[in-house]
Amino acid sequence: MPHDGLTLSSEVVDALFPFHILTNQDGTEVLSVGNGLLELLGENFLTRDFDQLFQITRPRLEDLSINSVKSHLRSSVLLKIRDSDVTLRGQVLISSATTVLFIGSVLVKSGDALERKKLSLQVFPPFDLTPDLIILHKFRELENKDRLKNSRQLFEMSKSRDKLSHYAYTDELTNLANRRGFWQSGKQILQEHGNDDSARIILTLLDLDQFKSINDQHGHDAGDAVICETADRLKRVVGNRGLVARLGGDEFVALIILDSYQNPQERVLQVFNAVNGPFRRGHLQLSIVSSMGATNVQSSDTLENAIDHADKAMYEGRQNERGAVFWYTEELSTRILEKKHLLERLEAAIRSELIIPHFQPVLDLSNFHLASFEALARWNDDQLGAVRPDIFITLAEELGMLDQLDMLILGKSLDQLARWHAQGKYYDVHVNVSAASIDLSLVDHVMSALEIRNIEPRFLILELTETTILENTRLTREVIELLKEKGVRVQLDDFGTGYSSLSHIRDFPVAGIKIDRSFVVDAHINDKSRTLLKSVVNIALDLNLDIVAEGIENQQQMEFLANFGCTYAQGFYIGEPASADTCEYLFSQLSQQAA
């Protein structure tokens, strides 16, 4: 550090309120003040507050060191604003909205004694901090010979107050208001126009789509150019009837003031269209595409509420579509609350193991006997009733609990399989595994689950989709190879729906494929479908892979597939997913037919 080896004389104290001493991972020590950070670095005091960085040049204190500052802090040589133990007396040399220069003395209570110290100090109001928090910089006891010199230095520092204020409220890259500037000016706009019947206020939140790919493909200079162009377009279209700010990254916000005759939807669409479009700079040619959330700001709304509404509108809208304007409505608010409730119920259900497998039979087409079951997750909630799998599986992924759901269904499926084996019913079970569960630890988890239940690995078939494989091809291949070595089979689910299905059965050691129902549904009556299906079946047979045809809905389809060479079939015609108890009834029916 630049100040190593220096000492702090008794005349020098830097006073901060409130404070904490923190140590970064690199060993740098910082002083935390309110919700900002002050770091001592030789000639300069750097203040990190939120995501902004300011630099305040200070008089060089030759004898300043971090250790001695900490020593004084520990001995409670602090100033507390509006504290009865501290009295400031002196003359305010310069006072403004951004800084106060003070020359005088301070009366400090130490135990039962009162001691007066001469000092010069500069007070910077902390902008967004609470009024009771003041950061005091350069609290220094003055000798007479130092008074003039230090006063002049303090005066020179005050000349930079406007620059400091500019940095505090302005985004350096775009020259728009930053987050702090938006909060300050935005609140003023709401106060001035919130109750004005002749004007309406719209808040829009804008995010650039695929901005990361621009940085990745063209470099950060190109990304900065796109950010600046977006800022310029927003400033031009909003003009002086509103406020535009960059909140950070590729996120922008605009408060738009409308006259009573203006249509909110048309005005927002005008802003949206002005931002989106081709962008050329030098050899760089691309298109700016954004998504926007918008909300009408009511007189009762706070700025926080308005931003929250626009953010929710954009987030929910982008789940299904990008590059559009999404408006906040009461209906949307209701849906968000319902979704929040659903997420809470789902999280509790997964943790309490209330989601169970239902089992769909898989038929051996060589003899039309029951060969195995596919375990499919089902959730019947006390409050919500039966929730569709496509809904709760997607939400489990949002919660980051999809791997827990996978393992829950695996465990319960193996529990049921163990019971069937104990009854002499030696069927296989298929269990779906998502990309969230693909990890080397999956192999140990699966083998442990089988061993605990005394089930041979050959009775378990794990199903992976082509999408899952593409998440991490190298890791997935390694996991499949390890499972194969242990005797667990892996099948490729929904075969034919991906982009490179044939390469997948070549590159991954899968034991079989499950042909998607889109290949099966009309293969017995459509020549093109029949030709495609025949090609897939022949390739799989040549590679010695098991073939399961999904989506069988009638006898004609099943017989056609059997004649075509498919080894297994699954679908509603053979049997719908059912609880374990219903499967027991199916077993009894099959036993009676066999008798």
Residue pairs with C-beta under 8 A, 6 or more apart in sequence:
1 28
1 41
1 42
1 66
2 41
2 42
2 43
3 40
3 42
3 64
3 65
3 66
4 65
5 65
6 62
6 63
6 64
6 65
7 63
7 65
7 68
8 63
8 64
8 65
8 68
8 69
8 71
8 72
9 63
10 141
11 140
11 141
11 142
11 143
12 61
12 63
12 64
12 140
12 141
13 72
13 77
13 139
13 140
13 141
14 64
14 69
14 72
14 136
14 137
14 138
14 139
15 77
15 78
15 79
15 121
15 136
15 139
16 31
16 33
16 38
16 73
16 78
16 135
16 136
17 33
17 78
17 79
17 80
17 81
17 133
17 134
17 135
17 136
18 33
18 34
18 133
19 31
19 32
19 33
19 73
19 78
20 31
20 32
21 29
21 30
21 31
21 32
21 70
21 73
22 29
22 30
22 31
22 32
22 37
23 29
23 30
24 30
28 39
29 40
29 66
29 70
30 37
30 38
30 39
30 40
31 37
31 38
31 39
31 40
31 69
31 73
32 38
33 133
33 135
34 126
34 129
34 130
34 133
34 135
35 49
35 50
35 129
36 47
36 48
36 49
36 50
36 126
36 129
36 135
37 47
37 48
37 49
38 45
38 46
38 47
38 135
39 45
39 46
39 48
40 64
40 66
40 69
43 57
43 58
43 60
44 55
44 56
44 57
44 58
45 55
45 56
45 58
45 137
46 53
46 54
46 55
47 53
47 54
47 55
47 56
49 126
49 127
49 128
50 128
50 179
50 180
51 178
51 179
51 248
52 167
52 168
52 178
52 180
54 164
54 167
54 168
56 124
56 137
56 157
56 160
56 164
57 157
57 160
58 137
58 138
58 157
59 138
59 150
59 153
59 154
61 140
77 108
79 86
79 106
79 136
79 139
80 86
81 132
81 133
81 134
82 132
85 108
85 109
86 106
86 107
86 108
86 109
87 106
87 107
88 102
88 104
88 105
88 106
88 107
89 104
89 105
89 106
89 107
90 102
90 103
90 104
90 105
90 119
91 102
91 103
91 104
92 100
92 101
92 102
93 101
93 102
93 103
93 151
93 154
93 155
94 100
94 101
94 155
94 158
95 101
96 158
96 161
97 125
97 165
98 124
98 125
98 161
98 162
98 164
98 165
99 122
99 123
99 124
99 125
99 157
99 158
99 161
99 164
100 122
100 123
101 120
101 122
101 154
101 155
101 158
102 119
102 120
102 121
102 122
102 123
103 119
103 120
103 147
103 151
104 118
104 119
105 116
105 117
105 118
105 119
106 116
106 117
106 119
107 114
107 115
107 116
108 114
108 115
108 116
108 117
117 141
118 141
118 142
119 139
119 140
119 141
119 142
120 138
120 140
120 142
120 147
120 150
120 151
120 154
121 136
121 137
121 138
121 139
121 140
122 136
122 137
122 138
122 154
122 157
122 158
123 134
123 135
123 136
123 137
124 134
124 135
124 137
124 164
125 134
126 133
126 134
126 135
127 168
127 169
127 180
127 184
128 180
128 183
128 184
138 154
140 150
142 150
168 180
168 181
169 177
169 178
169 180
169 181
169 184
169 185
170 176
170 177
170 178
170 181
171 177
171 178
171 181
171 231
171 245
171 246
173 224
173 227
173 228
173 246
174 227
174 228
174 231
174 246
175 231
176 231
176 234
176 235
176 244
176 245
176 246
176 252
177 185
177 243
177 244
177 245
177 246
178 245
178 246
178 247
178 248
179 245
179 247
179 248
181 245
182 243
182 245
182 247
182 253
183 303
185 243
186 243
186 245
186 255
186 303
187 303
189 201
189 242
189 243
189 255
189 257
190 201
190 255
190 297
190 301
190 302
190 303
193 199
193 201
193 257
194 201
194 297
194 299
195 299
197 260
198 259
198 260
199 257
199 258
199 259
199 260
200 257
200 258
200 260
200 262
200 264
200 296
200 297
201 255
201 256
201 257
201 258
201 296
201 297
202 255
202 256
202 258
202 264
202 267
202 268
202 294
202 295
202 296
202 297
203 253
203 254
203 255
203 256
203 294
203 295
203 297
203 306
203 307
203 309
203 310
204 253
204 254
204 256
204 268
204 271
204 272
204 292
204 293
204 294
204 310
205 251
205 252
205 253
205 292
205 293
205 294
205 307
205 310
205 311
205 314
206 230
206 234
206 251
206 252
206 253
206 254
206 272
206 275
206 290
206 291
206 292
206 293
207 250
207 251
207 252
207 290
207 291
207 292
207 314
207 318
208 214
208 226
208 227
208 230
208 250
208 288
208 289
208 290
209 289
209 290
209 291
209 322
209 323
210 289
211 223
211 226
211 249
211 250
214 222
214 223
214 226
214 286
215 222
215 223
218 284
218 286
222 284
222 286
225 279
225 281
225 284
226 279
226 286
226 288
227 246
227 250
229 279
229 281
229 288
230 250
230 252
230 275
230 288
230 290
231 244
231 246
231 252
233 274
233 275
233 288
234 244
234 252
234 254
234 271
234 274
234 275
235 244
236 274
237 270
237 271
237 274
237 275
238 244
238 254
238 256
238 271
241 256
241 257
241 258
242 254
242 255
242 256
242 257
243 254
243 255
244 252
244 253
244 254
245 252
245 253
245 254
246 252
247 253
253 307
253 310
254 271
255 297
256 267
256 268
256 271
258 264
258 267
264 294
264 296
265 327
268 292
268 294
268 325
269 325
271 292
272 290
272 292
272 325
275 288
275 290
276 287
276 288
276 289
276 290
276 323
277 287
277 288
278 285
278 286
278 287
278 288
279 285
279 286
279 287
279 288
289 322
289 323
290 323
291 314
291 317
291 318
291 322
291 323
291 324
291 325
291 326
292 314
292 324
292 325
292 326
293 309
293 310
293 311
293 312
293 313
293 314
293 315
293 317
293 325
293 326
293 327
293 328
294 310
294 313
294 325
294 326
294 327
294 328
295 306
295 309
295 310
295 313
295 327
295 328
296 328
297 306
301 309
309 328
309 333
310 328
312 328
312 332
312 333
312 336
313 326
313 327
313 328
313 329
313 332
314 326
316 326
316 332
316 335
316 336
317 324
317 326
318 326
339 395
342 384
342 387
342 391
342 392
342 395
343 395
343 398
343 399
345 381
345 383
345 384
346 379
346 387
346 392
346 395
346 396
346 399
346 401
347 399
347 401
348 354
349 355
349 379
349 381
350 396
350 399
350 401
350 404
350 405
350 408
353 408
353 412
354 379
354 381
355 377
355 378
355 379
355 392
355 405
355 408
355 409
356 377
356 378
356 379
356 412
356 579
357 375
357 376
357 377
357 378
357 409
357 412
357 413
357 416
357 580
358 375
358 376
358 377
358 378
358 577
358 578
358 579
359 373
359 374
359 375
359 376
359 413
359 416
359 429
359 577
359 578
359 579
359 580
359 583
360 373
360 374
360 376
360 570
360 575
360 576
360 577
360 578
361 370
361 372
361 373
361 570
361 574
361 575
361 583
361 586
362 370
362 371
362 372
362 373
362 374
362 428
362 430
362 548
362 568
362 569
362 570
362 574
363 369
363 370
363 371
363 558
363 568
363 569
363 570
363 574
364 370
364 371
364 567
364 568
365 558
365 561
365 562
365 566
365 567
365 568
365 569
366 562
366 567
370 427
370 586
370 590
371 427
371 428
371 568
372 427
372 428
372 429
372 430
372 461
372 568
373 427
373 428
373 429
373 430
373 583
374 429
374 430
374 431
374 432
374 463
374 570
374 577
375 409
375 410
375 412
375 413
375 429
375 430
375 431
375 432
376 389
376 432
376 577
377 389
377 392
377 393
377 405
377 409
377 432
378 386
378 389
378 577
379 386
379 387
379 389
379 392
380 386
380 387
381 387
393 402
393 405
396 402
396 404
396 405
397 434
397 436
400 436
402 434
402 436
402 437
403 434
403 436
403 437
406 431
406 432
406 433
406 434
406 436
406 437
407 437
407 445
409 431
409 432
410 431
410 433
410 446
410 449
411 449
413 429
413 431
414 429
414 449
414 450
414 453
414 455
414 460
415 453
416 429
416 580
417 427
417 429
417 453
417 455
417 459
417 460
418 453
418 454
418 455
419 580
420 426
420 427
421 455
421 459
425 587
426 459
427 459
428 458
428 459
428 460
428 461
429 459
429 460
429 461
430 461
430 462
430 463
430 491
431 460
431 461
431 462
431 463
432 462
432 463
432 493
433 442
433 462
433 463
433 464
433 468
434 468
435 467
435 468
435 471
435 472
438 464
438 468
438 471
438 472
438 475
438 476
438 479
439 475
439 479
440 475
440 478
440 479
440 482
442 479
443 479
443 482
443 483
443 486
446 460
446 462
446 483
446 486
446 488
447 457
447 486
447 488
450 456
450 457
450 460
450 488
456 487
457 486
457 487
457 488
458 487
458 488
458 489
460 488
460 489
461 488
461 489
461 490
461 491
461 511
461 512
462 483
462 488
462 489
462 490
462 491
463 490
463 491
463 492
463 493
463 514
464 476
464 480
464 490
464 491
464 492
464 493
464 510
465 492
465 493
465 494
466 492
466 493
466 494
466 495
466 497
466 498
466 499
466 500
466 501
466 504
467 498
468 476
469 476
469 492
469 504
469 508
470 498
473 507
476 508
477 507
477 508
477 509
480 490
480 508
480 509
480 510
481 509
483 489
483 490
484 490
484 509
484 511
489 511
489 512
490 508
490 509
490 510
490 511
491 510
491 511
491 512
491 513
491 514
491 546
491 548
492 501
492 504
492 505
492 508
492 510
492 512
492 513
492 514
493 514
494 514
494 516
494 550
495 501
495 505
495 513
495 514
495 515
495 516
495 536
496 515
496 516
496 518
496 519
496 536
497 516
497 518
498 504
502 539
504 510
505 513
505 539
505 540
505 543
505 545
510 545
511 545
511 546
512 540
512 545
512 546
512 547
512 548
513 536
513 540
513 545
513 546
513 547
513 548
514 548
514 549
514 550
514 570
515 533
515 536
515 537
515 547
515 548
515 549
515 550
515 566
516 550
516 551
517 550
517 551
517 571
518 551
519 529
519 532
519 533
519 536
519 549
520 533
520 549
520 550
520 551
520 552
520 557
520 561
521 529
521 551
521 553
521 557
522 529
523 529
523 530
523 532
523 533
523 557
523 560
523 561
523 564
524 530
524 556
524 557
524 560
533 564
534 564
537 547
537 564
537 565
537 566
538 565
540 546
540 547
541 547
541 565
546 567
546 568
547 565
547 566
547 567
547 568
548 566
548 567
548 568
548 569
548 570
549 561
549 566
549 568
549 569
549 570
549 571
550 570
550 571
551 570
551 571
552 558
552 561
552 569
552 570
552 571
552 572
552 573
552 574
553 571
553 572
553 573
554 573
555 573
557 571
557 573
558 569
558 573
558 574
561 569
562 569
575 586
578 586
